[in-house]
Amino acid sequence: MSTSEQSAGSTAQHAQHLNPKVVVISVAAAIGGFLFGFDTSVINGAVNALSDEFALGAGLTGFAVSSALIGCAVGAWFAGSLSNRFGRIPVMVIAAILFFISAIGSGLAFGVWDLIVWRVVGGLGVGAASVIAPAYIAEVAPARYRGRLGSLQQLAIVLGIFTALLSNALLANTAGGAAESFWFGVDAWRWMFMIEAIPAAVYGVMALFLPESPRYLIAKNELDKASRVLYDFTGELDVNLKIEQIRRTLEREEKASLRDLVGGRFGLKPIVWIGILLSLFQQLVGINVIFYYSTTLWQSVGFDENQDLLTSTFTSVMNIVATIIAILLVDRVGRRLMLLVGSAGMTVSLGLMALAFSFGEIAPGTDAITLPDPWSTVALISANAFVMFFGTTWGPLVWVLLGEMFPNRIRASALAVAAAAQWAANWAVSATFPSLSTVGLSFAYGLYALFALLSLLFVFLWVPETKDRELEDMEDLQLGRTKKTTT
């Protein structure tokens, strides 16, 4: 039996029971995901009001909505190198500060351009959190429970989306509309942004009390601290063996950098390309169109402002339920099968949405599209089915895979590149949707259905299974397959 097999077997024996402490610190780290979801979705209820407030056209509205995603890509790109240099915890604290500043600045914006600046600042925090939370959770979680703990990131994201949509609905309903005055004579849509300052402050304080990642500590030769974290939180009994195992994977490169990702026939290591394409497909299926523009979408099926805000909130509740289902299944079923099922379901549901909107009609005297019966019902059911298929598979599992699939020495850097690609795709989809919708919603959803179909082929041909594999064994992952190990 090989050394890696022995260490994998030893770790499996040590991780029979889940230490409650590792759940607590994983939940605390995942609050970054909550702010991630809240910050990117809060614009949903404010978009029409701020568009009227600043007299925006379709193009500038799309840019204002998606502007945070520019910051997300930049924040994700630099988060890996910053966390390798200063640690995971300091980057979490920085992200919390950026969230707080963005919330206040966006709520007090006096024009569209300074609003865009504050949204970009918040995006920097979102991008950093999108890298640090899954990396940190993967590095403290036992292999046997890593899928479930890693899925907490997505659960936190969808809870953030739900909270943003719910608070938007409550503020709009209480004030009589998003554009109406509320507390202290400030418009309700401005309060939608400023309320994020509360969870941002909570996240920053909680991050200060988290233990540092044991793999980061070992890389910095702080072995005593790493030992305590591994024993007290991860549940390792043979701490010395685990430290030696981690050190072997880290010492192959003295210092991690983006140069470590280079290799292979296409410029980057195959496993890095897999991470990038997973990130791209997660966004190119158009999931965030549902959350960024759903208020406008539901108006096309006959809902007024109050109804469409509540419908958007209901959709986010379904997303939460879907994520909980994923948490229960991911470590039992495995990553590949769930992604394949999700891709197939998204292809069908998006295809039905495209078909439904092909029967759309222009409302007299307006540019708004309305759907006649039964196609309005088909669109409503298909949109929620799409959310369920995404929420049980591609939503949480991509974050799980990105947190665990890369070898130790390149994890933070590779995750940063993949997350930056994800945010760039998110921005492209969000910014182009208003223009695509002028061509036709049927065309837009048909395009997203095509990407869902391509994601099915991609997973089938190239995505490896990482279920039950130790992080120190990820070096064995190959393009589209894994080495078999004896258990």
Secondary structure by P-SEA (a helix, b strand, c coil): ccaaaaaaaaaaaaaccccaaaaaaaaaaaaaaaaaaaaacccccaaaaaaaaacccaaaaaaaaaaaaaaaaaaaaaaaaaaaaccaaaaaaaaaaaaaaaaaaaaacccaaaaaaaaaaaaaaaaaaaccaaaaaaaaccccaaaaaaaaaaaaaaaaaaaaaaaaaaaaaaaccccccccccccaaaaaaacaaaaaaaaaaaaaaccccaaaaaaacaaaaaaaaaaacccccaaaaaaaaaaaaaaccccccccccccccccccaaaaaaaaaaaaacccccccccccaaaaaaaacccaaaaaaaaaaaaaaaaaaaaaaaacccccccaaaaaaaaaaaaaaaaaaaaaaccccccccccbbbbcaaaaaaaaaaaaaaaaaaaaccccaaaaaaacccccccaaaaaaaaaaaaaaaaaaaaaaaaaaaaacaaaaaaaaaaaaaaaaaaaaccccccccccccccccccccbbbbbcc
